[in-house]
Amino acid sequence: KIMNRYTELGDRPIGNIINYPEIPLNSSDIYAITEWGDRFDNLAFQFYQDPTLWWIISTANPNLVSFSSLFIPIGTTIRIPINISNIISNYKAINR
């Protein structure tokens, strides 16, 4: 999955294309039903203590990616990957 983010990420210049790895299903994944105000960054903070890992939850739920809203619709079932170390390693490997 390729997305163009207009933010600075580490030593990457602004506007570079960032590649996100595919996130396979895992038996440790958590499924949650969204509530009012849930966003990918808030959920990343809740589950990973790091809001910058929003892209893991977003990538794991490609049917929810919408540029029209920051919020996930209330009552939506979403997948939260829990074993994220391999996901982060793959991310770093494809974005060298």
Residue pairs with C-beta under 8 A, 6 or more apart in sequence:
1 19
1 20
1 21
1 22
1 59
1 62
2 17
2 18
2 19
2 20
3 17
3 18
3 20
3 55
4 15
4 17
4 18
5 18
6 14
6 15
7 14
8 14
9 16
9 18
12 18
12 95
18 95
19 91
19 94
19 95
20 55
20 59
20 91
21 59
21 87
21 90
21 91
21 94
22 59
23 56
23 59
23 60
23 81
23 87
25 79
26 81
26 82
26 83
28 81
28 82
28 83
29 60
29 79
29 80
29 81
29 82
30 47
30 79
30 80
30 82
31 77
31 78
31 79
31 80
32 43
32 77
32 78
32 80
33 75
33 76
33 77
33 78
34 72
34 73
34 74
34 75
34 76
34 77
34 78
35 74
36 74
37 71
38 71
38 72
38 74
39 54
39 70
39 71
39 72
40 54
40 55
40 57
40 58
40 72
41 51
41 52
41 54
42 51
43 54
43 57
43 78
43 80
44 50
44 51
44 52
44 53
44 54
44 56
44 57
45 51
47 57
47 80
47 82
48 56
48 84
53 84
53 88
55 91
56 81
56 84
56 87
56 88
57 78
57 79
57 80
57 81
58 64
58 65
60 78
60 79
60 80
60 81
61 78
61 79
64 72
64 76
64 78
72 78
81 87
